[in-house]
Amino acid sequence: MCGYEYNPLNGDPDNGVPPGTPWESIDNSWLCPDCQMPKTDFE
């Protein structure tokens, strides 16, 4: 695990997640922008 922490205020626009998107609303196919770990592996 790379230590990436998702911030809903920023979203992940480079990967199709606009600012303001809550973590629960992100599709399970999302991958960490730093290490490509799947969302399902995040706590």
mmCIF file as Biopython writes it, N, C-alpha, C and O atoms, coordinates in Angstrom:
data_model
#
loop_
_atom_site.group_PDB
_atom_site.id
_atom_site.type_symbol
_atom_site.label_atom_id
_atom_site.label_alt_id
_atom_site.label_comp_id
_atom_site.label_asym_id
_atom_site.label_entity_id
_atom_site.label_seq_id
_atom_site.pdbx_PDB_ins_code
_atom_site.Cartn_x
_atom_site.Cartn_y
_atom_site.Cartn_z
_atom_site.occupancy
_atom_site.B_iso_or_equiv
_atom_site.auth_seq_id
_atom_site.auth_asym_id
_atom_site.pdbx_PDB_model_num
ATOM 1   N N  . MET A ? 1  ? 0.854   -1.183 0.000   1.0 0.0 1  A 1 
ATOM 2   C CA . MET A ? 1  ? 0.000   0.000  0.000   1.0 0.0 1  A 1 
ATOM 3   C C  . MET A ? 1  ? 0.897   1.242  0.000   1.0 0.0 1  A 1 
ATOM 4   O O  . MET A ? 1  ? 1.875   1.310  0.745   1.0 0.0 1  A 1 
ATOM 5   N N  . CYS A ? 2  ? 0.562   2.205  -0.826  1.0 0.0 2  A 1 
ATOM 6   C CA . CYS A ? 2  ? 1.432   3.363  -1.045  1.0 0.0 2  A 1 
ATOM 7   C C  . CYS A ? 2  ? 1.213   4.510  -0.059  1.0 0.0 2  A 1 
ATOM 8   O O  . CYS A ? 2  ? 2.060   5.398  0.036   1.0 0.0 2  A 1 
ATOM 9   N N  . GLY A ? 3  ? 0.108   4.515  0.670   1.0 0.0 3  A 1 
ATOM 10  C CA . GLY A ? 3  ? -0.166  5.595  1.608   1.0 0.0 3  A 1 
ATOM 11  C C  . GLY A ? 3  ? -1.111  6.656  1.061   1.0 0.0 3  A 1 
ATOM 12  O O  . GLY A ? 3  ? -1.394  7.640  1.744   1.0 0.0 3  A 1 
ATOM 13  N N  . TYR A ? 4  ? -1.605  6.472  -0.164  1.0 0.0 4  A 1 
ATOM 14  C CA . TYR A ? 4  ? -2.548  7.424  -0.759  1.0 0.0 4  A 1 
ATOM 15  C C  . TYR A ? 4  ? -3.801  7.513  0.106   1.0 0.0 4  A 1 
ATOM 16  O O  . TYR A ? 4  ? -4.326  6.494  0.557   1.0 0.0 4  A 1 
ATOM 17  N N  . GLU A ? 5  ? -4.276  8.734  0.333   1.0 0.0 5  A 1 
ATOM 18  C CA . GLU A ? 5  ? -5.529  8.953  1.042   1.0 0.0 5  A 1 
ATOM 19  C C  . GLU A ? 5  ? -6.457  9.759  0.146   1.0 0.0 5  A 1 
ATOM 20  O O  . GLU A ? 5  ? -6.128  10.871 -0.268  1.0 0.0 5  A 1 
ATOM 21  N N  . TYR A ? 6  ? -7.619  9.186  -0.149  1.0 0.0 6  A 1 
ATOM 22  C CA . TYR A ? 6  ? -8.599  9.871  -0.982  1.0 0.0 6  A 1 
ATOM 23  C C  . TYR A ? 6  ? -9.203  11.034 -0.213  1.0 0.0 6  A 1 
ATOM 24  O O  . TYR A ? 6  ? -9.591  10.887 0.946   1.0 0.0 6  A 1 
ATOM 25  N N  . ASN A ? 7  ? -9.281  12.186 -0.858  1.0 0.0 7  A 1 
ATOM 26  C CA . ASN A ? 7  ? -9.902  13.375 -0.275  1.0 0.0 7  A 1 
ATOM 27  C C  . ASN A ? 7  ? -11.096 13.749 -1.147  1.0 0.0 7  A 1 
ATOM 28  O O  . ASN A ? 7  ? -10.918 14.152 -2.296  1.0 0.0 7  A 1 
ATOM 29  N N  . PRO A ? 8  ? -12.318 13.618 -0.611  1.0 0.0 8  A 1 
ATOM 30  C CA . PRO A ? 8  ? -13.494 13.918 -1.422  1.0 0.0 8  A 1 
ATOM 31  C C  . PRO A ? 8  ? -13.557 15.365 -1.896  1.0 0.0 8  A 1 
ATOM 32  O O  . PRO A ? 8  ? -14.199 15.646 -2.908  1.0 0.0 8  A 1 
ATOM 33  N N  . LEU A ? 9  ? -12.911 16.283 -1.196  1.0 0.0 9  A 1 
ATOM 34  C CA . LEU A ? 9  ? -12.900 17.678 -1.654  1.0 0.0 9  A 1 
ATOM 35  C C  . LEU A ? 9  ? -12.159 17.815 -2.980  1.0 0.0 9  A 1 
ATOM 36  O O  . LEU A ? 9  ? -12.516 18.648 -3.813  1.0 0.0 9  A 1 
ATOM 37  N N  . ASN A ? 10 ? -11.137 17.004 -3.169  1.0 0.0 10 A 1 
ATOM 38  C CA . ASN A ? 10 ? -10.347 17.040 -4.404  1.0 0.0 10 A 1 
ATOM 39  C C  . ASN A ? 10 ? -10.848 16.053 -5.443  1.0 0.0 10 A 1 
ATOM 40  O O  . ASN A ? 10 ? -10.706 16.294 -6.642  1.0 0.0 10 A 1 
ATOM 41  N N  . GLY A ? 11 ? -11.429 14.950 -5.006  1.0 0.0 11 A 1 
ATOM 42  C CA . GLY A ? 11 ? -11.804 13.890 -5.925  1.0 0.0 11 A 1 
ATOM 43  C C  . GLY A ? 11 ? -10.557 13.289 -6.549  1.0 0.0 11 A 1 
ATOM 44  O O  . GLY A ? 11 ? -9.470  13.346 -5.973  1.0 0.0 11 A 1 
ATOM 45  N N  . ASP A ? 12 ? -10.723 12.717 -7.720  1.0 0.0 12 A 1 
ATOM 46  C CA . ASP A ? 12 ? -9.610  12.179 -8.509  1.0 0.0 12 A 1 
ATOM 47  C C  . ASP A ? 12 ? -9.952  12.428 -9.975  1.0 0.0 12 A 1 
ATOM 48  O O  . ASP A ? 12 ? -10.200 11.487 -10.728 1.0 0.0 12 A 1 
ATOM 49  N N  . PRO A ? 13 ? -9.964  13.720 -10.383 1.0 0.0 13 A 1 
ATOM 50  C CA . PRO A ? 13 ? -10.435 14.065 -11.723 1.0 0.0 13 A 1 
ATOM 51  C C  . PRO A ? 13 ? -9.659  13.394 -12.850 1.0 0.0 13 A 1 
ATOM 52  O O  . PRO A ? 13 ? -10.216 13.161 -13.923 1.0 0.0 13 A 1 
ATOM 53  N N  . ASP A ? 14 ? -8.393  13.082 -12.629 1.0 0.0 14 A 1 
ATOM 54  C CA . ASP A ? 14 ? -7.622  12.407 -13.677 1.0 0.0 14 A 1 
ATOM 55  C C  . ASP A ? 14 ? -8.144  11.003 -13.949 1.0 0.0 14 A 1 
ATOM 56  O O  . ASP A ? 14 ? -7.859  10.422 -14.996 1.0 0.0 14 A 1 
ATOM 57  N N  . ASN A ? 15 ? -8.908  10.460 -13.005 1.0 0.0 15 A 1 
ATOM 58  C CA . ASN A ? 15 ? -9.460  9.110  -13.155 1.0 0.0 15 A 1 
ATOM 59  C C  . ASN A ? 15 ? -10.983 9.109  -13.130 1.0 0.0 15 A 1 
ATOM 60  O O  . ASN A ? 15 ? -11.604 8.105  -12.781 1.0 0.0 15 A 1 
ATOM 61  N N  . GLY A ? 16 ? -11.584 10.241 -13.503 1.0 0.0 16 A 1 
ATOM 62  C CA . GLY A ? 16 ? -13.029 10.307 -13.673 1.0 0.0 16 A 1 
ATOM 63  C C  . GLY A ? 16 ? -13.840 10.504 -12.408 1.0 0.0 16 A 1 
ATOM 64  O O  . GLY A ? 16 ? -15.053 10.292 -12.420 1.0 0.0 16 A 1 
ATOM 65  N N  . VAL A ? 17 ? -13.196 10.907 -11.305 1.0 0.0 17 A 1 
ATOM 66  C CA . VAL A ? 17 ? -13.919 11.139 -10.053 1.0 0.0 17 A 1 
ATOM 67  C C  . VAL A ? 17 ? -13.880 12.638 -9.757  1.0 0.0 17 A 1 
ATOM 68  O O  . VAL A ? 17 ? -12.848 13.161 -9.338  1.0 0.0 17 A 1 
ATOM 69  N N  . PRO A ? 18 ? -15.006 13.332 -9.975  1.0 0.0 18 A 1 
ATOM 70  C CA . PRO A ? 18 ? -15.010 14.784 -9.781  1.0 0.0 18 A 1 
ATOM 71  C C  . PRO A ? 18 ? -14.906 15.186 -8.313  1.0 0.0 18 A 1 
ATOM 72  O O  . PRO A ? 18 ? -15.279 14.412 -7.432  1.0 0.0 18 A 1 
ATOM 73  N N  . PRO A ? 19 ? -14.400 16.394 -8.045  1.0 0.0 19 A 1 
ATOM 74  C CA . PRO A ? 19 ? -14.373 16.907 -6.674  1.0 0.0 19 A 1 
ATOM 75  C C  . PRO A ? 19 ? -15.767 16.851 -6.056  1.0 0.0 19 A 1 
ATOM 76  O O  . PRO A ? 19 ? -16.768 17.081 -6.733  1.0 0.0 19 A 1 
ATOM 77  N N  . GLY A ? 20 ? -15.816 16.544 -4.769  1.0 0.0 20 A 1 
ATOM 78  C CA . GLY A ? 20 ? -17.088 16.452 -4.063  1.0 0.0 20 A 1 
ATOM 79  C C  . GLY A ? 20 ? -17.677 15.055 -4.039  1.0 0.0 20 A 1 
ATOM 80  O O  . GLY A ? 20 ? -18.739 14.849 -3.451  1.0 0.0 20 A 1 
ATOM 81  N N  . THR A ? 21 ? -17.016 14.093 -4.662  1.0 0.0 21 A 1 
ATOM 82  C CA . THR A ? 21 ? -17.531 12.724 -4.707  1.0 0.0 21 A 1 
ATOM 83  C C  . THR A ? 21 ? -17.166 11.982 -3.422  1.0 0.0 21 A 1 
ATOM 84  O O  . THR A ? 21 ? -15.983 11.837 -3.113  1.0 0.0 21 A 1 
ATOM 85  N N  . PRO A ? 22 ? -18.167 11.508 -2.665  1.0 0.0 22 A 1 
ATOM 86  C CA . PRO A ? 22 ? -17.856 10.736 -1.464  1.0 0.0 22 A 1 
ATOM 87  C C  . PRO A ? 22 ? -17.232 9.386  -1.826  1.0 0.0 22 A 1 
ATOM 88  O O  . PRO A ? 22 ? -17.521 8.820  -2.881  1.0 0.0 22 A 1 
ATOM 89  N N  . TRP A ? 23 ? -16.385 8.888  -0.949  1.0 0.0 23 A 1 
ATOM 90  C CA . TRP A ? 23 ? -15.689 7.619  -1.172  1.0 0.0 23 A 1 
ATOM 91  C C  . TRP A ? 23 ? -16.676 6.496  -1.499  1.0 0.0 23 A 1 
ATOM 92  O O  . TRP A ? 23 ? -16.414 5.671  -2.375  1.0 0.0 23 A 1 
ATOM 93  N N  . GLU A ? 24 ? -17.791 6.468  -0.806  1.0 0.0 24 A 1 
ATOM 94  C CA . GLU A ? 24 ? -18.779 5.409  -0.995  1.0 0.0 24 A 1 
ATOM 95  C C  . GLU A ? 24 ? -19.377 5.415  -2.399  1.0 0.0 24 A 1 
ATOM 96  O O  . GLU A ? 24 ? -19.881 4.390  -2.858  1.0 0.0 24 A 1 
ATOM 97  N N  . SER A ? 25 ? -19.327 6.553  -3.083  1.0 0.0 25 A 1 
ATOM 98  C CA . SER A ? 25 ? -19.926 6.676  -4.413  1.0 0.0 25 A 1 
ATOM 99  C C  . SER A ? 25 ? -18.973 6.314  -5.545  1.0 0.0 25 A 1 
ATOM 100 O O  . SER A ? 25 ? -19.386 6.221  -6.701  1.0 0.0 25 A 1 
ATOM 101 N N  . ILE A ? 26 ? -17.706 6.110  -5.218  1.0 0.0 26 A 1 
ATOM 102 C CA . ILE A ? 26 ? -16.730 5.759  -6.255  1.0 0.0 26 A 1 
ATOM 103 C C  . ILE A ? 26 ? -16.926 4.299  -6.635  1.0 0.0 26 A 1 
ATOM 104 O O  . ILE A ? 26 ? -17.075 3.438  -5.769  1.0 0.0 26 A 1 
ATOM 105 N N  . ASP A ? 27 ? -16.926 4.030  -7.923  1.0 0.0 27 A 1 
ATOM 106 C CA . ASP A ? 27 ? -17.100 2.674  -8.424  1.0 0.0 27 A 1 
ATOM 107 C C  . ASP A ? 27 ? -15.978 1.765  -7.926  1.0 0.0 27 A 1 
ATOM 108 O O  . ASP A ? 27 ? -14.841 2.208  -7.761  1.0 0.0 27 A 1 
ATOM 109 N N  . ASN A ? 28 ? -16.300 0.504  -7.688  1.0 0.0 28 A 1 
ATOM 110 C CA . ASN A ? 28 ? -15.299 -0.453 -7.212  1.0 0.0 28 A 1 
ATOM 111 C C  . ASN A ? 28 ? -14.217 -0.747 -8.234  1.0 0.0 28 A 1 
ATOM 112 O O  . ASN A ? 28 ? -13.214 -1.376 -7.898  1.0 0.0 28 A 1 
ATOM 113 N N  . SER A ? 29 ? -14.391 -0.311 -9.463  1.0 0.0 29 A 1 
ATOM 114 C CA . SER A ? 29 ? -13.350 -0.521 -10.480 1.0 0.0 29 A 1 
ATOM 115 C C  . SER A ? 29 ? -12.258 0.549  -10.408 1.0 0.0 29 A 1 
ATOM 116 O O  . SER A ? 29 ? -11.256 0.457  -11.118 1.0 0.0 29 A 1 
ATOM 117 N N  . TRP A ? 30 ? -12.445 1.570  -9.550  1.0 0.0 30 A 1 
ATOM 118 C CA . TRP A ? 30 ? -11.452 2.632  -9.387  1.0 0.0 30 A 1 
ATOM 119 C C  . TRP A ? 30 ? -10.146 2.048  -8.882  1.0 0.0 30 A 1 
ATOM 120 O O  . TRP A ? 30 ? -10.143 1.129  -8.063  1.0 0.0 30 A 1 
ATOM 121 N N  . LEU A ? 31 ? -9.028  2.589  -9.377  1.0 0.0 31 A 1 
ATOM 122 C CA . LEU A ? 31 ? -7.696  2.177  -8.942  1.0 0.0 31 A 1 
ATOM 123 C C  . LEU A ? 31 ? -6.958  3.370  -8.361  1.0 0.0 31 A 1 
ATOM 124 O O  . LEU A ? 31 ? -7.139  4.498  -8.821  1.0 0.0 31 A 1 
ATOM 125 N N  . CYS A ? 32 ? -6.132  3.131  -7.361  1.0 0.0 32 A 1 
ATOM 126 C CA . CYS A ? 32 ? -5.322  4.184  -6.758  1.0 0.0 32 A 1 
ATOM 127 C C  . CYS A ? 32 ? -4.473  4.843  -7.840  1.0 0.0 32 A 1 
ATOM 128 O O  . CYS A ? 32 ? -3.826  4.146  -8.622  1.0 0.0 32 A 1 
ATOM 129 N N  . PRO A ? 33 ? -4.465  6.180  -7.899  1.0 0.0 33 A 1 
ATOM 130 C CA . PRO A ? 33 ? -3.681  6.858  -8.927  1.0 0.0 33 A 1 
ATOM 131 C C  . PRO A ? 33 ? -2.175  6.731  -8.710  1.0 0.0 33 A 1 
ATOM 132 O O  . PRO A ? 33 ? -1.399  6.966  -9.637  1.0 0.0 33 A 1 
ATOM 133 N N  . ASP A ? 34 ? -1.753  6.366  -7.508  1.0 0.0 34 A 1 
ATOM 134 C CA . ASP A ? 34 ? -0.321  6.247  -7.225  1.0 0.0 34 A 1 
ATOM 135 C C  . ASP A ? 34 ? 0.219   4.835  -7.432  1.0 0.0 34 A 1 
ATOM 136 O O  . ASP A ? 34 ? 1.309   4.660  -7.977  1.0 0.0 34 A 1 
ATOM 137 N N  . CYS A ? 35 ? -0.552  3.808  -6.992  1.0 0.0 35 A 1 
ATOM 138 C CA . CYS A ? 35 ? -0.014  2.441  -7.034  1.0 0.0 35 A 1 
ATOM 139 C C  . CYS A ? 35 ? -0.912  1.445  -7.758  1.0 0.0 35 A 1 
ATOM 140 O O  . CYS A ? 35 ? -0.561  0.269  -7.864  1.0 0.0 35 A 1 
ATOM 141 N N  . GLN A ? 36 ? -2.068  1.893  -8.260  1.0 0.0 36 A 1 
ATOM 142 C CA . GLN A ? 36 ? -3.009  1.054  -9.005  1.0 0.0 36 A 1 
ATOM 143 C C  . GLN A ? 36 ? -3.685  -0.030 -8.161  1.0 0.0 36 A 1 
ATOM 144 O O  . GLN A ? 36 ? -4.226  -0.988 -8.713  1.0 0.0 36 A 1 
ATOM 145 N N  . MET A ? 37 ? -3.661  0.107  -6.842  1.0 0.0 37 A 1 
ATOM 146 C CA . MET A ? 37 ? -4.358  -0.834 -5.974  1.0 0.0 37 A 1 
ATOM 147 C C  . MET A ? 37 ? -5.867  -0.597 -6.120  1.0 0.0 37 A 1 
ATOM 148 O O  . MET A ? 37 ? -6.298  0.555  -6.174  1.0 0.0 37 A 1 
ATOM 149 N N  . PRO A ? 38 ? -6.675  -1.657 -6.184  1.0 0.0 38 A 1 
ATOM 150 C CA . PRO A ? 38 ? -8.119  -1.469 -6.343  1.0 0.0 38 A 1 
ATOM 151 C C  . PRO A ? 38 ? -8.778  -0.892 -5.092  1.0 0.0 38 A 1 
ATOM 152 O O  . PRO A ? 38 ? -8.301  -1.073 -3.971  1.0 0.0 38 A 1 
ATOM 153 N N  . LYS A ? 39 ? -9.883  -0.198 -5.318  1.0 0.0 39 A 1 
ATOM 154 C CA . LYS A ? 39 ? -10.635 0.411  -4.214  1.0 0.0 39 A 1 
ATOM 155 C C  . LYS A ? 39 ? -10.983 -0.622 -3.148  1.0 0.0 39 A 1 
ATOM 156 O O  . LYS A ? 39 ? -10.968 -0.317 -1.955  1.0 0.0 39 A 1 
ATOM 157 N N  . THR A ? 40 ? -11.293 -1.828 -3.573  1.0 0.0 40 A 1 
ATOM 158 C CA . THR A ? 40 ? -11.710 -2.864 -2.629  1.0 0.0 40 A 1 
ATOM 159 C C  . THR A ? 40 ? -10.610 -3.237 -1.637  1.0 0.0 40 A 1 
ATOM 160 O O  . THR A ? 40 ? -10.899 -3.857 -0.614  1.0 0.0 40 A 1 
ATOM 161 N N  . ASP A ? 41 ? -9.357  -2.874 -1.914  1.0 0.0 41 A 1 
ATOM 162 C CA . ASP A ? 41 ? -8.253  -3.160 -0.992  1.0 0.0 41 A 1 
ATOM 163 C C  . ASP A ? 41 ? -8.014  -2.032 0.006   1.0 0.0 41 A 1 
ATOM 164 O O  . ASP A ? 41 ? -7.209  -2.184 0.925   1.0 0.0 41 A 1 
ATOM 165 N N  . PHE A ? 42 ? -8.700  -0.904 -0.161  1.0 0.0 42 A 1 
ATOM 166 C CA . PHE A ? 42 ? -8.566  0.209  0.780   1.0 0.0 42 A 1 
ATOM 167 C C  . PHE A ? 42 ? -9.438  -0.050 2.002   1.0 0.0 42 A 1 
ATOM 168 O O  . PHE A ? 42 ? -10.463 -0.726 1.914   1.0 0.0 42 A 1 
ATOM 169 N N  . GLU A ? 43 ? -9.027  0.490  3.131   1.0 0.0 43 A 1 
ATOM 170 C CA . GLU A ? 43 ? -9.821  0.348  4.357   1.0 0.0 43 A 1 
ATOM 171 C C  . GLU A ? 43 ? -10.837 1.459  4.454   1.0 0.0 43 A 1 
ATOM 172 O O  . GLU A ? 43 ? -11.602 1.515  5.416   1.0 0.0 43 A 1 
#
